[in-house]
């Protein structure tokens, strides 16, 4: 059974940092592109970042470029999102999601999400 | 960036009735369109990809159609568990792969 389990969310002050983790199991993690998608309270889904299967290529939404860094450890089957210089508008539930393929960026499995709240 | 527009924002339907949800892209996305269902407090669940292919385990009452810029998700006979928010997503032009704002299907 495919499972994605996020952790690391919490309350952080504006300008602060957090690192989110997503532990994967039930599939060959190293074969899949992985993504982070976020959802502000009461709002829709917004793609944040993606990383290719071996970690050599990444991309980011303009809203987080230069502040967030996606990475992965295929030996530990874990995806990460390092979030720096956090702003109030980064408040959201952050989901990790498995991309169906390198060219098909739809998401066949999602984690349960972890809430990040940026507030003083 | 391709903008996805869903309509209506809210759809009130009685159990057993048909629901038709629309999604429009600001430019052609071919058939690279997915639909997701999200219930309160839960992660999204993939329903449809390739505009019309049901994902694994999705009941046959869910069907997708369309190509180019106009897409439809139809739920043929609404069950109680189908009341949720539905999102479309294009993955033809990326990054970013963009989502619509969602359609809430509520009990009439």
Interface residues (C-beta under 8 A of the other chain):
Chain A: X44 X45 X46 X47 X50 X59 X60 X61 X95 X100 X104 X105 X106 X107 X108 X109 X110 X111 X112 X113
Chain B: X32 X34 X36 X42 X43 X44 X45 X46 X49 X55 X87 X89 X91 X94 X95 X96 X97 X98 X99 X100 X101 X102
